Amino acid sequence: MTVVPPASPAPAAPSGDRDARFFGQPWALAHVFGVEMWERFSFYGMQGILLIYLYYSVSDGGLGVEEGVASGIVGAYGGAVYLSTILGAWIADRLLGAERVLFGSAIVIMAGHIALAVLPGFVGVGVGLVLVAIGSGGLKATATSVVGTLYGPDDTRRDGGFSLFYLGINLGAFAGPLLTGVLQSTLGFHWGFGLAAVGMALGLVQYSFGRRQLPAAARAVPNPLPRERYPLMAGIAAAGIVLIVVLVLVGVIRADNLALIVIVVVIAAALAYFAVILSSRRVDAEERSRVWGFVPLFLTSVAFWSLYQQQFTVLTVYSDKRLNRDLFGWEMPVSWVNSINPIFIIVLSGVFAAVWTKLGARQPATPVKFGVAAIVMGAAFLLFLPFAGGGENSTPLWAIIGILFVFTVAELLLSPVGLSVTTKLAPEAFHTQMVALFFLSVALGTAIAGQLATLYDPENEVPYFCVLGLIAIGVGVLLLLFVRPVLTLMRGVR
């Protein structure tokens, strides 16, 4: 059987159980930390101005899209980013290995931001968002997988390391909206998109110098595709592209139904993925039980992200119209609200990392963290209720800061922990693709966030925030009630 050979092994980094040169974590973590930081700078910098670019009038530099449709497009795009982790993970597991896919994805992302910056109107939006979605999906799944290769199975620093990795993500997420927002409000939207491209270029340069110091396991192809199956896979890919083009041309896929289409596609993909992994002969009984244990975590994650990702849909509209953004006589850009959450993550991720590291084996089990995260996220939505129904600029900035603090606490209980537990529950033959499954939960939640945003009515906000908040709290309570059977399925993984 002919397979794609792995790259010549690079000098291996010291094993995770001995190396502690990067704030108590393996030094190789610094290289992935850096490229992810710059990717998040470009991603959130662009996303911070994307929605208002779509619905601002042409005279204000935007495209004049109706607000509900614009929110659906942003939600669908966000869902597509996480949906495309399937493609990146499959290529990593079957063809190239996680590290090479990570590097190539960064190049695609930069090309997407360049397209948004230099191509006019809807052409730039279409080409740019497709490239950024594909590239970001490939980078997300593989970066997480590469971090997982730095730790042994019993290394209690793993959750702490993922929290530190999350800090790098949010350093970029903090700076991106601030700088692109300034350029957008002073020079125009395309200057903001151009800065996002520069940020990704800096990330590529930094990573190019450090990528060979990653362990050889990061380049391994765990389940190589036989070369004789290459034509079949190429044919399937070509047919898929043709199908999408045809559906767009005949009007089945439209701007006003993108979020709903992504929801359907993600649900189908998730069901197919679970079926493939659970039925694979390369998965033994213990691994299969762990995958079943992942299912309730997956569903809770969907509920969480369907609220959390409304930062980029409902909260953006809310900040543009409801929020008092006056700072001593100067109106701050709308996109700056997207930098509040990363500030809290920068401050709190180190605290969470230290707590999990200090507690070691005594820390709460992952299902407990997930359940509490959903409850806290639901409570964050209920905190909008005292300000519901206010007029223009009626919500004080401190209120949004407080609400986003609660968002952050919920996020740190679920997101880095979810990345970590996924690498621990993953079957050996589906390591990166299992990470893609976690991102499918984010994809589904993000697309649902876009669809829910079309239901948001500024004239009747109480039902919206109240119902969604209570549903999230109910999901969290339900998971807490079933912690013990979930842990039984997870077979020793906590």
SULHU-V812692 format. One record per pair of residues at least 24 apart in sequence whose ideal C-beta (glycine too) atoms are under 8 Angstrom apart, sorted by the first residue. I is the first residue (numbers start at 1). J is the second residue. D is the distance in whole Angstrom. If there is no record, write none. Layout:
I&J&D / I&J&D
//
This chain:
1&226&5 / 2&226&7 / 2&227&4 / 2&228&7 / 3&221&7 / 3&224&4 / 3&225&7 / 3&226&6 / 3&227&7 / 4&95&5 / 4&96&7 / 4&221&6 / 4&224&6 / 4&225&7 / 4&227&7 / 6&97&6 / 6&216&8 / 6&219&6 / 6&220&6 / 6&221&6 / 7&97&7 / 7&100&7 / 7&219&5 / 9&216&4 / 9&219&7 / 10&211&8 / 10&212&4 / 10&213&7 / 10&214&7 / 10&216&6 / 10&219&7 / 11&212&7 / 11&213&7 / 12&215&5 / 12&216&5 / 13&150&7 / 13&213&6 / 13&214&6 / 13&215&5 / 15&152&7 / 15&215&8 / 16&150&5 / 16&151&4 / 16&152&6 / 16&155&5 / 16&157&7 / 17&151&8 / 17&152&5 / 17&155&6 / 22&164&8 / 23&164&6 / 24&157&7 / 24&160&7 / 24&357&7 / 25&150&8 / 25&157&6 / 25&160&7 / 25&161&5 / 25&164&6 / 26&150&4 / 26&151&8 / 26&161&7 / 27&213&8 / 28&150&6 / 28&213&6 / 28&214&5 / 28&215&6 / 29&147&7 / 29&150&6 / 29&161&6 / 29&164&7 / 29&165&7 / 30&210&7 / 31&206&8 / 31&207&6 / 31&210&3 / 31&211&6 / 31&213&6 / 31&214&6 / 32&102&8 / 32&143&6 / 32&146&5 / 32&147&6 / 32&165&7 / 32&168&8 / 32&214&7 / 33&164&7 / 33&165&6 / 33&167&8 / 33&168&4 / 34&168&7 / 34&203&7 / 34&206&5 / 34&207&6 / 34&210&7 / 35&102&7 / 35&106&6 / 35&139&8 / 35&143&7 / 35&203&5 / 35&204&7 / 35&206&6 / 35&207&4 / 36&139&8 / 36&143&5 / 36&165&7 / 36&168&5 / 36&169&5 / 36&172&7 / 36&203&8 / 37&168&4 / 37&169&7 / 37&171&5 / 37&172&4 / 37&203&7 / 38&172&6 / 38&199&5 / 38&200&6 / 38&202&5 / 38&203&3 / 38&204&8 / 38&206&7 / 39&106&6 / 39&109&6 / 39&136&7 / 39&139&6 / 39&172&7 / 39&200&6 / 39&203&6 / 40&168&8 / 40&169&5 / 40&170&7 / 40&171&8 / 40&172&3 / 40&173&5 / 40&176&7 / 41&172&4 / 41&173&7 / 41&175&6 / 41&176&4 / 41&196&7 / 41&199&4 / 41&200&8 / 41&203&7 / 42&109&7 / 42&110&8 / 42&113&6 / 42&172&8 / 42&176&7 / 42&196&4 / 42&197&7 / 42&199&4 / 42&200&4 / 42&203&7 / 43&109&8 / 43&132&7 / 43&136&6 / 43&172&8 / 43&173&8 / 43&176&7 / 43&196&8 / 44&172&7 / 44&173&4 / 44&176&4 / 44&177&6 / 44&338&6 / 44&342&8 / 45&175&8 / 45&176&3 / 45&177&6 / 45&179&6 / 45&180&4 / 45&192&7 / 45&195&6 / 45&196&4 / 45&199&6 / 46&113&6 / 46&116&7 / 46&132&7 / 46&176&8 / 46&180&7 / 46&192&7 / 46&193&6 / 46&196&4 / 47&74&8 / 47&78&8 / 47&177&8 / 47&312&6 / 47&338&7 / 48&176&7 / 48&177&3 / 48&180&6 / 48&181&6 / 48&334&8 / 48&335&3 / 48&336&8 / 48&338&4 / 48&339&8 / 49&177&8 / 49&180&6 / 49&181&6 / 49&184&5 / 49&189&6 / 49&192&5 / 49&193&8 / 49&334&8 / 49&335&5 / 50&74&6 / 50&77&8 / 50&312&8 / 51&312&7 / 51&313&7 / 51&316&5 / 51&317&7 / 52&316&7 / 52&320&6 / 52&334&6 / 52&335&8 / 53&184&8 / 53&189&5 / 54&125&7 / 61&188&5 / 61&189&5 / 62&189&7 / 63&121&6 / 63&122&7 / 63&125&7 / 65&255&7 / 67&317&6 / 68&453&7 / 68&454&4 / 69&255&6 / 69&256&5 / 71&313&4 / 71&314&7 / 71&317&7 / 71&450&6 / 71&453&4 / 71&454&6 / 71&456&8 / 72&255&7 / 72&256&6 / 72&257&8 / 72&258&6 / 72&259&4 / 72&260&8 / 72&450&5 / 72&451&7 / 72&453&7 / 72&454&6 / 73&255&6 / 73&258&6 / 73&259&8 / 73&450&8 / 74&312&6 / 74&313&6 / 74&450&6 / 75&258&8 / 75&259&5 / 75&262&8 / 75&309&7 / 75&312&8 / 75&313&6 / 75&446&6 / 75&447&6 / 75&448&8 / 75&449&5 / 75&450&1 / 75&451&6 / 75&453&6 / 76&258&3 / 76&259&4 / 76&261&7 / 76&262&5 / 76&447&6 / 76&450&6 / 77&129&5 / 77&133&6 / 77&258&8 / 78&309&6 / 78&312&7 / 78&443&8 / 78&446&4 / 78&447&7 / 78&449&7 / 78&450&7 / 79&259&7 / 79&262&4 / 79&263&7 / 79&266&6 / 79&443&5 / 79&444&7 / 79&446&5 / 79&447&3 / 79&450&7 / 80&129&8 / 80&133&4 / 80&137&8 / 80&262&6 / 80&443&7 / 81&132&7 / 81&133&5 / 81&136&5 / 81&137&5 / 81&140&7 / 81&443&7 / 81&446&8 / 82&137&6 / 82&140&7 / 82&266&8 / 82&439&4 / 82&440&7 / 82&442&4 / 82&443&3 / 82&446&6 / 83&133&8 / 83&137&7 / 83&262&7 / 83&265&7 / 83&266&5 / 83&269&7 / 83&440&7 / 83&443&4 / 84&133&5 / 84&134&5 / 84&136&7 / 84&137&3 / 84&138&7 / 85&137&4 / 85&138&7 / 85&140&5 / 85&141&4 / 85&435&7 / 85&436&4 / 85&439&4 / 85&440&7 / 85&443&7 / 86&137&8 / 86&269&6 / 86&273&7 / 86&433&8 / 86&436&5 / 86&440&7 / 87&134&7 / 87&137&6 / 87&138&7 / 88&137&5 / 88&138&3 / 88&139&7 / 88&140&7 / 88&141&5 / 88&142&6 / 88&432&8 / 88&436&7 / 89&141&4 / 89&142&7 / 89&145&8 / 89&432&4 / 89&433&4 / 89&435&6 / 89&436&4 / 90&433&6 / 90&436&8 / 91&138&7 / 92&138&8 / 92&141&7 / 92&142&5 / 92&145&7 / 92&221&8 / 92&432&4 / 93&221&7 / 93&222&6 / 93&223&5 / 93&429&8 / 93&430&7 / 93&431&7 / 93&432&5 / 93&433&5 / 94&221&7 / 94&223&6 / 94&224&6 / 94&225&4 / 95&221&7 / 95&224&8 / 95&225&6 / 96&221&7 / 97&218&7 / 97&219&4 / 97&220&6 / 97&221&5 / 98&141&8 / 98&142&4 / 98&145&4 / 98&146&5 / 98&149&8 / 98&218&6 / 98&219&8 / 98&432&5 / 99&142&7 / 99&146&6 / 99&211&6 / 99&214&6 / 99&218&4 / 99&219&5 / 100&219&7 / 101&138&5 / 101&142&5 / 102&138&7 / 102&139&6 / 102&142&4 / 102&143&6 / 102&146&6 / 103&207&7 / 103&208&8 / 103&211&6 / 104&138&7 / 105&134&8 / 105&135&5 / 105&136&7 / 105&137&8 / 105&138&3 / 105&139&4 / 105&142&7 / 106&135&7 / 106&139&6 / 106&200&7 / 106&203&6 / 106&204&5 / 106&207&7 / 107&135&7 / 107&204&7 / 108&134&6 / 108&135&3 / 108&138&7 / 109&135&4 / 109&136&6 / 109&139&7 / 109&200&5 / 110&135&8 / 110&197&6 / 110&200&4 / 110&201&6 / 110&204&6 / 111&135&8 / 113&193&6 / 113&194&8 / 113&196&4 / 113&197&4 / 113&200&6 / 114&194&8 / 114&197&5 / 116&190&8 / 116&193&4 / 116&196&7 / 116&197&8 / 117&190&5 / 117&191&8 / 117&193&4 / 117&194&4 / 117&196&8 / 117&197&6 / 118&190&7 / 118&194&8 / 124&193&8 / 128&193&7 / 137&439&7 / 140&439&6 / 141&432&6 / 141&433&8 / 141&435&5 / 141&436&5 / 141&439&6 / 142&432&6 / 144&419&5 / 144&422&8 / 144&423&7 / 144&435&5 / 145&218&8 / 145&423&7 / 145&431&6 / 145&432&4 / 145&435&5 / 146&214&6 / 146&218&5 / 147&419&8 / 147&423&8 / 148&420&8 / 148&423&4 / 148&431&7 / 148&435&8 / 149&214&8 / 149&215&6 / 149&217&4 / 149&218&5 / 150&215&7 / 153&424&7 / 156&357&7 / 156&360&5 / 156&361&7 / 157&357&6 / 158&420&5 / 158&423&8 / 158&424&7 / 159&353&8 / 159&356&4 / 159&357&8 / 159&363&7 / 159&416&7 / 159&417&6 / 159&420&5 / 160&353&4 / 160&354&7 / 160&356&5 / 160&357&4 / 161&353&8 / 162&416&4 / 162&417&7 / 162&419&5 / 162&420&4 / 163&349&5 / 163&350&8 / 163&352&5 / 163&353&4 / 163&356&7 / 163&412&7 / 163&416&5 / 164&349&7 / 164&350&8 / 164&353&5 / 165&416&7 / 165&419&8 / 166&345&7 / 166&349&5 / 166&412&7 / 166&415&7 / 166&416&4 / 167&345&7 / 167&346&6 / 167&349&4 / 167&350&7 / 167&353&8 / 169&345&8 / 170&341&8 / 170&342&4 / 170&345&4 / 170&346&5 / 170&349&7 / 171&342&7 / 171&346&6 / 172&199&7 / 173&338&8 / 173&339&7 / 173&341&8 / 173&342&4 / 173&345&8 / 174&339&5 / 174&342&4 / 174&343&6 / 174&345&8 / 174&346&6 / 175&339&8 / 176&339&8 / 177&335&4 / 177&336&6 / 177&337&8 / 177&338&4 / 177&339&5 / 178&335&8 / 178&336&6 / 178&339&5 / 180&335&6 / 181&332&8 / 181&333&4 / 181&334&7 / 181&335&4 / 181&336&5 / 182&333&7 / 184&333&7 / 184&335&7 / 185&333&5 / 222&428&7 / 222&429&6 / 222&430&8 / 222&431&6 / 222&432&7 / 223&282&7 / 223&429&5 / 223&430&7 / 258&450&8 / 259&447&5 / 259&448&8 / 259&450&4 / 259&451&4 / 259&454&8 / 260&451&6 / 262&443&7 / 262&447&4 / 262&450&8 / 263&444&7 / 263&447&5 / 263&448&6 / 263&451&6 / 266&440&6 / 266&443&5 / 266&444&4 / 266&447&6 / 267&444&7 / 269&440&6 / 270&298&7 / 270&437&7 / 270&440&5 / 270&441&8 / 270&444&7 / 273&433&7 / 273&436&7 / 273&437&5 / 273&440&7 / 274&437&7 / 277&427&6 / 277&430&5 / 277&433&7 / 277&434&7 / 277&437&8 / 280&427&7 / 280&429&7 / 280&430&7 / 282&427&7 / 282&428&8 / 282&429&4 / 282&430&8 / 283&427&5 / 283&429&7 / 283&430&7 / 284&427&8 / 286&491&5 / 287&427&4 / 287&428&7 / 288&427&8 / 289&489&5 / 289&490&8 / 289&491&5 / 290&425&4 / 290&427&8 / 290&489&7 / 290&490&6 / 290&491&5 / 290&493&6 / 291&425&7 / 291&427&7 / 291&434&8 / 292&489&5 / 293&425&7 / 293&486&6 / 293&487&8 / 293&488&8 / 293&489&3 / 293&490&4 / 293&491&7 / 293&493&8 / 294&421&8 / 294&422&7 / 294&425&5 / 294&434&8 / 294&437&7 / 294&490&8 / 296&367&7 / 296&479&6 / 296&482&7 / 296&486&5 / 297&366&7 / 297&367&7 / 297&370&6 / 297&418&7 / 297&421&7 / 297&486&8 / 298&437&7 / 298&438&7 / 298&440&8 / 298&441&5 / 299&441&8 / 299&475&8 / 300&370&5 / 300&371&7 / 300&373&8 / 300&374&5 / 300&414&8 / 300&475&6 / 300&476&7 / 300&479&5 / 301&370&7 / 301&414&7 / 301&418&6 / 301&438&7 / 301&441&4 / 301&442&7 / 301&445&7 / 302&441&5 / 302&444&5 / 302&445&5 / 302&448&7 / 303&374&6 / 303&445&7 / 303&471&7 / 303&472&6 / 303&475&4 / 304&370&8 / 304&373&6 / 304&374&5 / 304&377&5 / 304&410&7 / 304&414&6 / 304&445&7 / 304&472&7 / 305&441&7 / 305&442&5 / 305&444&8 / 305&445&3 / 305&446&6 / 305&448&8 / 305&449&7 / 306&444&8 / 306&445&4 / 306&446&8 / 306&448&4 / 306&449&5 / 306&452&7 / 306&468&8 / 307&377&5 / 307&378&7 / 307&380&7 / 307&381&6 / 307&445&8 / 307&449&7 / 307&468&6 / 307&469&8 / 307&472&6 / 308&377&6 / 308&407&6 / 308&410&7 / 308&411&6 / 308&445&7 / 308&449&8 / 309&442&8 / 309&445&6 / 309&446&4 / 309&449&4 / 309&450&8 / 310&449&5 / 310&452&7 / 310&453&6 / 311&338&7 / 311&341&7 / 311&404&8 / 311&407&7 / 312&338&7 / 312&449&8 / 313&449&6 / 313&450&6 / 313&452&8 / 313&453&4 / 313&456&8 / 314&449&8 / 314&452&8 / 314&453&5 / 314&456&5 / 315&400&8 / 317&453&8 / 317&456&7 / 317&458&8 / 318&395&7 / 318&458&8 / 319&400&7 / 321&392&6 / 321&458&7 / 322&387&7 / 322&390&6 / 322&392&7 / 322&393&7 / 322&394&6 / 322&395&5 / 322&458&7 / 323&393&7 / 323&395&5 / 323&397&7 / 323&400&6 / 324&393&4 / 324&394&7 / 324&395&6 / 324&396&6 / 324&397&6 / 325&393&8 / 325&397&7 / 326&393&8 / 327&397&8 / 337&400&6 / 337&404&8 / 340&400&7 / 340&401&6 / 340&404&5 / 341&404&5 / 341&407&6 / 341&408&6 / 341&411&8 / 344&404&7 / 344&405&5 / 344&408&4 / 345&408&6 / 345&411&7 / 345&412&7 / 348&408&6 / 348&409&7 / 348&412&6 / 349&412&6 / 349&416&7 / 352&412&5 / 352&416&8 / 361&494&8 / 363&494&8 / 365&483&7 / 365&487&6 / 365&494&5 / 366&417&6 / 366&418&8 / 366&421&5 / 366&490&8 / 366&493&8 / 366&494&6 / 367&479&6 / 367&480&8 / 367&482&8 / 367&483&5 / 367&486&5 / 367&487&6 / 368&480&7 / 368&483&6 / 369&413&5 / 369&414&7 / 369&417&5 / 370&413&7 / 370&414&6 / 370&417&7 / 370&418&7 / 370&476&8 / 370&479&6 / 371&476&5 / 371&477&7 / 371&478&8 / 371&479&4 / 371&480&4 / 371&483&7 / 372&413&6 / 372&476&7 / 372&480&8 / 373&410&5 / 373&411&7 / 373&413&4 / 373&414&4 / 373&476&7 / 374&410&8 / 374&414&8 / 374&472&5 / 374&473&7 / 374&475&5 / 374&476&3 / 374&479&7 / 375&472&7 / 375&473&5 / 375&476&4 / 375&477&7 / 376&406&6 / 376&409&6 / 376&410&4 / 376&413&7 / 376&476&8 / 377&406&8 / 377&407&7 / 377&410&4 / 377&472&5 / 377&476&8 / 378&468&8 / 378&469&4 / 378&470&7 / 378&471&7 / 378&472&3 / 378&473&4 / 378&474&8 / 378&475&8 / 378&476&7 / 379&406&6 / 379&469&7 / 379&473&7 / 380&406&4 / 380&407&5 / 380&410&6 / 380&469&7 / 381&465&5 / 381&466&8 / 381&468&5 / 381&469&3 / 381&472&7 / 382&465&7 / 382&466&7 / 382&469&4 / 382&470&8 / 384&461&7 / 384&465&4 / 385&462&6 / 385&465&6 / 385&466&6 / 388&461&4 / 388&462&5 / 388&465&6 / 389&459&8 / 389&460&8 / 389&461&6 / 389&462&7 / 421&493&7 / 424&493&5 / 425&490&7 / 425&493&6
//
